[in-house]
């Protein structure tokens, strides 16, 4: 277990680099370690957007369980985590059991003085995790528009949170933040351009998480027949469909793949994406088709085949219903 202490002056990335025997790259309030050895493959990075707003990214596969024990300081900041891929285990030092944080699930936590948090990243699982650390005390000292907005919003929502520390909110499965967190998780650059490219994504991801927290506190309605783990499983449907466009992706076949009843699959997709399974799959096909038409030299017939449809006339009809134009009009 790697023992760390929460401290703005600490060099956690350096300590991790030593722990893993990894390459370290530093610059512009950012640091990244890159690993490709018997212990891990991928990268871990940390960078500061501005004082009081720091981001950690884990885009890595560990080949053995990686456990961290973080001693927390008084006036601990708020941690907003979001899992794009993979899961991890989390508990406060005084707790006996770990909470399992699932794919497409957000978590917010903060601890009191003389407390600690333990995190276990499992072996042999691709992890893509973004963590935004919000220090209200530092943000309150800045005359920066975004810093003021974050300070006001985070301060307001947690003025209604339980006063006792440690505090943890394990959120519902929510896909809204995924598009922004995915951008954050791909950033391993420590230069100025890399920071600017992801700053907007970080702010949007944080806004989505705050909105999701508000919805959870207001009593967001989740289909009672579905567990959190089942909803998390359904969030991988899009990637599965795009990897298998040449298959006959019926509801029955998708239900067997996910080991869920057709009813549960339909309810989960409608809850997460607001569509039926059939419409969601069709939209993915058309989205991929549009990308191919705009970015490759393939003709309409070839694209029709590549997205798993045998009838060009049907493809054109569905494409126009989706985008309002025929596929011929947007050929690259």
Secondary structure, DSSP 8 states (H G I E B T S, - for coil): -EEEE--TT--HHHHHHHHHT-EEEEETTEEEEEEESSSEEEEEEEEEEETTEEEEEEEEEESS-EEEEEEE-TT--EEEEEEEE--EEEEETT-SS-EEE-TTEEEEEE--TTEEEEEEE-BT--EEEEEEEE-HHHHTT---HHHHHHHHHHHHHHTSS-SSSSEEEEEEE--TTHHHHHHHHT----SHHHHHHHHHHHHHHHHHHHHHHHHHHTT----TT--HHHHHHHTTHHHHHHHTTTS---HHHHHHHHT--HHHHHHHHHHHHSS-HHHHHHHHHHHHHHHHHHHS---HHHHHHHTT-S-HHHHHHHHHHHHSS-GGGG--
